[in-house]
Amino acid sequence: MSVDERREQLIAVALELFSRRPPEEVSIDDIAAAAGASRPLVYHYFPGKQALYEESMRRAGQELSTRFEEPMEGPLSERLHRVMGRYLDFVQSHGPGFAALLRGGSVAASAGTSAVIDEVRRSAQDQILAHLAIPAPSVGLRLAVRAWIANAEITSLEWLAERSVPLEELQLHLVQEFVASLTLTAAREPALAAELGSFFADERPDGPTGRLVRDLAGLFAVPGIAEAVTALATGTPDDGSAQATGTAADTSTGTATGTAAE
């Protein structure tokens, strides 16, 4: 192999090992054996395991960033659904090593690896904001997107540990949580609310947003919930409270009238 080919091979082998095992469980000897190279040869290319780990994570970060790239065609939630499918596939295939890095608990974590993760997060945020096509995203919208990215990280890592739901279900839930967060932000920002009409108009009934709307409509139709939500929305008490208030008022009036008549 040429110098560049051997270096690329060592990085690829290291990334494969770090993807299957936490970085603290991978040694230079493991990397050398998997690459069919000697320990001194590995050190010839990299000063130590930390340098090799940071470089492999940098490559992983670059790959992960590309998974947020999506043509700006079709309903937004369907675009994001495809993006999250690729993201979760990456999380699943690079589990232990990347999970240790994201959790911040790895002994191999460093300023270099933290910079890799920050770059991935910035890239994800920029891609999502670009898909929203808002000319001047507000601070509130940027915070909402960043918070959702953090939630996606935490949720996917918890899924790696437990795998309690099918991956496809997690993919849908994460997209719907984004739609819910976007809607809540728009409720607080009139300028964003004005843009939300076109967002909903582009969505399809069988897409993530359409399914979310139907789920919410079904929830609000449940006896007890519908009345309570209506009362909250209109600022009026529910039937039970109104009846109690009316009874109290009638009793009070009757007593006062009776007293006066006497």
C-alpha positions in Angstrom: 0.0 0.0 0.0 1.0 3.6 -0.5 1.4 5.9 2.5 -2.1 7.4 1.9 -3.7 4.0 1.3 -2.3 2.5 4.5 -3.4 5.6 6.5 -6.9 5.4 5.1 -7.0 1.6 5.9 -6.0 2.2 9.5 -8.7 4.9 9.9 -11.3 2.6 8.4 -10.3 -0.4 10.6 -10.2 1.8 13.7 -13.7 3.3 12.9 -15.1 -0.2 12.5 -13.7 -1.3 15.9 -14.8 1.9 17.6 -18.3 1.4 16.1 -18.6 -2.1 17.7 -16.9 -1.5 21.1 -16.4 1.5 23.4 -13.1 3.3 22.6 -11.5 2.4 26.0 -11.9 -1.3 25.1 -10.0 -1.0 21.8 -6.2 -1.1 21.9 -3.5 -0.2 19.4 -2.8 -4.0 19.2 -6.4 -4.6 18.3 -6.2 -2.1 15.5 -2.9 -3.4 14.2 -4.2 -7.0 14.2 -7.4 -6.1 12.4 -5.4 -4.1 9.8 -2.9 -6.9 9.3 -0.1 -4.5 10.4 2.4 -4.3 13.2 2.1 -2.2 16.3 5.1 0.0 15.3 3.6 0.6 11.9 0.4 2.0 13.5 2.5 4.3 15.6 4.4 5.4 12.5 1.1 6.9 11.1 -0.5 8.0 14.4 1.2 9.1 17.7 -1.3 7.1 19.7 -4.8 5.7 20.0 -6.3 9.0 20.9 -5.1 10.6 17.6 -6.5 7.6 15.7 -9.8 7.8 17.6 -10.2 11.5 16.9 -9.5 11.0 13.2 -12.0 8.1 12.9 -14.6 10.1 14.7 -14.0 13.1 12.4 -14.7 10.8 9.5 -17.8 9.4 11.2 -18.9 13.0 11.8 -18.5 13.9 8.2 -20.5 10.9 7.2 -23.2 11.7 9.7 -23.4 15.3 8.5 -24.1 14.1 4.9 -27.1 12.1 6.1 -28.9 15.3 6.9 -28.7 16.4 3.2 -32.0 15.9 1.5 -33.5 17.4 -1.8 -35.9 20.2 -1.0 -38.8 18.5 -2.6 -42.1 17.3 -1.2 -43.7 17.7 2.2 -41.3 18.9 4.9 -42.2 16.1 7.4 -41.6 13.4 4.8 -38.2 14.9 4.0 -37.3 14.9 7.6 -38.6 11.3 8.0 -36.1 10.2 5.3 -33.3 12.1 7.1 -34.1 10.6 10.4 -34.1 7.1 8.8 -30.6 7.7 7.7 -29.6 9.2 11.0 -30.9 6.3 13.0 -29.3 3.8 10.7 -26.0 5.5 11.4 -26.6 5.5 15.2 -27.4 1.8 15.0 -24.4 0.8 13.0 -21.9 2.9 15.0 -23.5 2.3 18.4 -20.9 1.8 21.2 -18.2 4.1 20.1 -20.4 7.0 19.0 -22.7 6.5 22.0 -19.7 6.8 24.4 -18.7 10.0 22.7 -22.2 11.6 22.6 -22.7 10.7 26.3 -19.5 12.5 27.2 -18.5 9.6 29.4 -15.7 8.1 27.3 -12.2 8.3 28.5 -11.3 9.1 24.9 -13.4 12.2 24.8 -11.4 15.3 24.1 -11.7 18.9 22.8 -11.1 17.4 19.3 -13.9 14.8 19.5 -16.3 17.4 21.1 -15.6 19.7 18.1 -16.6 16.9 15.8 -20.0 16.5 17.5 -20.6 20.3 17.6 -19.9 20.4 13.9 -22.4 17.7 13.3 -25.0 19.5 15.4 -24.4 22.8 13.5 -24.7 21.0 10.2 -28.0 19.4 11.2 -29.4 22.7 12.4 -28.4 24.5 9.2 -29.9 21.8 7.0 -33.2 21.8 8.9 -33.4 25.6 8.9 -32.7 25.6 5.2 -35.6 23.2 4.6 -37.9 25.4 6.6 -37.0 28.2 4.1 -37.6 31.0 6.7 -35.7 34.0 5.4 -34.7 35.2 8.9 -35.1 32.5 11.5 -35.9 33.9 14.9 -33.9 33.1 18.0 -36.9 31.1 19.3 -37.0 29.0 16.1 -33.2 28.4 16.3 -33.5 27.3 19.9 -36.4 25.0 19.1 -34.5 23.3 16.3 -31.4 22.9 18.5 -33.4 21.5 21.3 -35.1 19.0 19.0 -31.6 17.9 17.7 -30.5 17.3 21.4 -33.7 15.4 22.1 -33.1 13.2 19.0 -29.6 12.4 20.3 -30.8 11.5 23.8 -33.8 9.5 22.5 -31.7 7.5 20.0 -29.0 6.7 22.5 -31.7 5.5 25.0 -33.1 3.4 22.2 -29.6 1.9 21.6 -29.5 0.8 25.2 -33.0 -0.6 25.4 -34.4 -1.1 21.9 -37.8 -1.0 23.4 -39.7 0.1 20.3 -39.2 -0.7 16.6 -36.8 1.6 14.9 -39.4 2.7 12.4 -41.7 3.8 15.2 -38.9 5.8 16.8 -38.2 7.5 13.4 -41.9 8.6 13.1 -42.1 9.8 16.7 -39.0 12.0 16.3 -40.4 13.6 13.2 -43.8 14.2 14.8 -42.0 15.7 17.9 -40.4 18.2 15.5 -43.7 19.1 14.0 -45.2 19.6 17.4 -42.2 21.8 18.5 -42.5 23.9 15.3 -46.2 24.4 15.9 -45.7 25.4 19.5 -43.0 27.9 18.5 -45.4 29.4 15.8 -48.1 29.8 18.5 -45.7 32.2 20.2 -44.4 34.0 17.1 -46.9 35.6 14.7 -44.4 35.9 11.9 -43.7 32.1 12.0 -47.4 31.4 12.3 -47.9 33.2 9.0 -45.5 30.7 7.4 -47.0 27.7 8.9 -50.1 27.8 6.7 -48.0 26.7 3.6 -46.3 24.1 5.7 -49.6 22.3 6.6 -51.0 22.9 3.0 -48.0 20.9 1.6 -48.4 18.0 4.0 -50.3 14.8 3.0 -52.9 12.9 5.1 -50.7 9.7 5.1 -47.5 11.6 6.0 -46.1 12.1 9.5 -47.9 15.4 10.0 -51.2 14.1 8.8 -51.0 11.1 11.1 -50.1 13.4 14.0 -53.1 15.6 13.3 -55.4 12.6 13.3 -53.9 11.2 16.5 -54.5 14.6 18.2 -58.0 14.9 16.9 -58.8 11.5 18.2 -57.3 12.4 21.6 -59.3 15.6 21.9 -62.5 13.6 21.1 -62.0 11.4 24.2 -64.8 12.1 26.7 -63.5 14.4 29.4 -60.5 15.6 27.4 -62.6 17.5 24.8 -64.5 19.4 27.5 -61.4 20.2 29.5 -59.5 21.4 26.4 -62.4 23.6 25.3 -62.6 25.2 28.7 -58.9 25.9 28.6 -59.1 27.3 25.1 -62.0 29.6 25.8 -61.0 30.6 29.3 -64.3 29.4 30.7 -64.9 26.8 33.4 -66.1 23.3 32.4 -69.8 22.3 33.0 -69.1 20.9 36.4 -67.5 24.1 37.6 -70.1 26.3 36.0 -72.9 24.3 37.6 -71.2 24.4 41.0 -70.8 28.2 40.6 -74.4 28.6 39.6 -75.7 26.6 42.5 -73.6 28.6 44.9 -74.9 31.8 43.5 -78.5 30.6 43.6 -78.1 29.6 47.2 -76.4 32.8 48.2 -79.1 34.9 46.4 -82.0 33.0 47.9 -80.6 33.3 51.4 -80.0 37.0 51.0 -83.5 37.5 49.5 -85.2 35.5 52.2 -83.4 37.4 54.9 -84.4 40.8 53.4 -88.0 39.7 53.1 -88.1 38.6 56.7 
